[in-house]
Structures are given as structure tokens and as C-alpha cells.
Amino acid sequence: MAAFEERWGGLVLPPASRYEGGPKYFATDVPEGSASEGWSFEAGVQRSAVPYGFRIGPSGEFGISTDLWVPLHADVEGWVEALALTRHASRWARQITTVTGDDVDDVVLDGFEPVREVRGLADTWWRGADSLVAVYTGEARALSFPRGRSAVIYSGLDAWGLRGGVEDEVG
């Protein structure tokens, strides 16, 4: 908690496109759990009334928690990268298509590679030849509501739109 607060505490975040905007800023609260099951703590105050809280999990994952813990990203950096990528892709895409529920199963990701920077667990990003695809399943899992899944397809992207000038590391 101390390391999280030192690095991220007080950072005001842009609204997320999902999760009713996500946390407004990063701030910790009283830890929950135990040494045997692992500790977690609140990651920040949500922007609106949602039936879950934003938490940092026992291994540093960023996620949401109802009665069920659902890690969205392997760490806080993944959440921050996903916020940045959403803004970037929204600006540069020629077309944005959203599908929900069972239609998410019809999104073909053959030939796409995972966007490693978002460190996706329940929520993932994929990069193709001219498209980025964000797949959101966290809220659907946390609320046991499969129709709550969604995928956002950002298409018509050029090299800048796909990578923002950042190339993958070799090796």
C-alpha cells in the first residue's frame, strides 16, 4: 500500500470509457484480506455509483470487486496504459464499432497480437494490420452478467494510430 500511495497516490485520472468512468483519482484505504489469502486495498474513489469497488489485488493487479474479485490488468500500469490507448485510438480511428453480449464472440482476432502494455487479464487489447480491438469482460464477470461483455473496434488506423510512434522492443 505504501509503495502504491507513494507512486500513484493523488494522481487524477481521465474518465475511462467503461466502468462508469473508473476511479477519479488513485488513493488507498484500509486493506482487506489476510496473510494467507493475500491482501487487497481500494485503488481510488469511483466517479459514480457502481456496484463494485476498484482495488489493487494481492499480486498488484488492478481490478474490480463485488463479492467476486476480478483482476482487469496485471498491474496499475496496465490500467493507465489502457486509458491512454483508448484516448489515442479514439482520436485516430476512422471508424469505431462497439459490439456487446454474445456478439463479442463473433469478433475475429486471427492475425491480431495482444497489446502487451495493457497487461490485460479480464480486459484485453489486440493490434491488427489497421485496427485495435479492446475486449471488456471484467464487469460481466464481476456481476455474473455475460451480456455485459463488450468489444470496441477502432479501425482505419495508420502506423501512428496503431502504435503512437512506439515500436515493440526486440528480444
PyMOL commands that set and color helices and strands:
alter all, ss='L'
color gray80, all
select helices_A, chain A and resi 2-8+19-21+76-92+101-106+116-118+138-142+146-148+159-163
alter helices_A, ss='H'
color red, helices_A
select strands_A, chain A and resi 23-26+32-34+38-46+53-56+62-65+69-73+95-100+113-114+123-127+131-136+150-155
alter strands_A, ss='S'
color yellow, strands_A
deselect
rebuild
show_as cartoon
